[in-house]
Amino acid sequence: MNEQRDIKYNIEGEKPSKGYQIVRVRNTANAKEVLDNFKNAVLTFLKSKNIHYQDPKWEELLPQGIVNKIKQLNDDDKKYDELLKDVDLSIYNLQYMKKWEWFSSVEIENGFDIFVKGNFNGWKFINFIHCQNVPLDNIRIIDADKEEIYELETIKDYTTYKILK
C-alpha cells in the first residue's frame, strides 16, 4: 500500500536516504504521458499482481498507451532490441524478479526522474518506458550509492527506424 501511495503522492523527487537508483529520462517530448503511463502500469500491477502473467486481462488492465505500442512490435524488433518484451513477459518480470520499490518521481521539461528503493535492474523493467518511443540514449539508470551511471544498450534500438503510434 505504501508503494501505491508513493507513486501517487511523492512527485517532487523525494529521495530515500540510501539504497536507491534513479531512472532518468530526458529529451522526450511526450515525457509526461510516458511517466503517467508507466505510473499507471505499476499501479495496475500492484493492484492486480495475483493475476497470472499470461492472463489476457493484463492487456485490458494496463494503460493502452503501452499495450497498443507493444502490439505493434514484431519479432525482428524484439530480436534486435532485446529490451523489448511482450506484455506477459513484462508482467512475469514484475511478479517474480522485482526487487525495487517506487519511492518518488519528478517531472521536468521534456523528461522525468523516478527514484526507486533497491536495484531497478533496467534491462528487465525498462520495457514499459522504452516501448513508448523513448530512445535508449535518452534513458539512464543511476545508482546513487555507487555514484555510477548505467547506459542501456541493445543490438539496434527500434526507435532508430520505427515510431509506434
Secondary structure, 3 states (H helix, E strand, C coil): CHHHHHHHHCCCCCCCCCCEEEEEECCCCCHHHHHHHHHHHHHHHHHHCCCCCCCCHHHHHCCHHHHHHHHCCCHHHHHHCCCCCCHHHHHHHHHHHCCEEEEEEEEECCEEEEEEEECCCHHHHCHHHHCCCCCHHHEEEEECCCCEEEECCCCCCHHHCCCCC
